[in-house]
Each structure stands twice: as structure tokens, then as C-alpha cells.
Amino acid sequence: MAYVISDDCIACGTCIDECPSEAISEGEKYSINPDLCVDCGTCAGVCPSEAIHPGE
């Protein structure tokens, strides 16, 4: 199951450099491409606003 980024995202960019599969896209609110996400959780571990969670 891919991770998702909630509305709590502050668009700081910390997660982008940590993603080994380059699944995170920049924007007003960042997003994770579920087809590229390898479900490693690295992004969630570095998110300062705790906006990244496993998807349902």
C-alpha cells in the first residue's frame, strides 16, 4: 500500500530527497505517486509535520 501525504503538508521538501523511488512530486501540497511508491516509509520518518501516512 502506497503512502499518502495529508493536508498537514507544509511543502518543506524534506521528503523528496529521502524517497528512493522518486515517487514524491512538488506542488502547493506534495503528493506521492502510488505506482512508484515502494512502501518503505522513509518519507514518513523525516516529515517534520507528520503529514505522511500509509494509505488505506
Residue pairs with C-beta under 8 A, 6 or more apart in sequence:
1 39
1 54
1 55
1 56
2 23
2 32
2 33
2 34
2 37
2 39
2 55
3 32
3 37
3 39
3 41
3 43
3 44
3 52
3 53
3 54
3 55
4 32
4 52
4 53
4 54
4 55
5 15
5 24
5 29
5 30
5 31
5 32
5 51
5 52
6 51
6 52
6 53
7 29
7 51
8 49
8 50
8 51
9 29
9 30
9 47
9 49
9 51
9 52
10 48
10 49
10 51
11 26
11 27
11 28
11 29
11 30
12 48
12 49
13 26
13 30
14 46
14 47
14 48
15 24
15 30
15 43
15 46
15 47
15 52
16 24
16 26
16 30
18 42
18 43
18 45
18 46
19 42
19 43
20 38
20 40
20 42
21 36
21 37
21 38
21 40
22 36
23 32
23 33
23 34
23 36
23 37
23 38
24 30
24 31
24 32
24 33
24 43
25 31
25 32
25 33
32 43
32 52
34 55
39 54
41 54
43 52
44 50
44 52
44 53
44 54
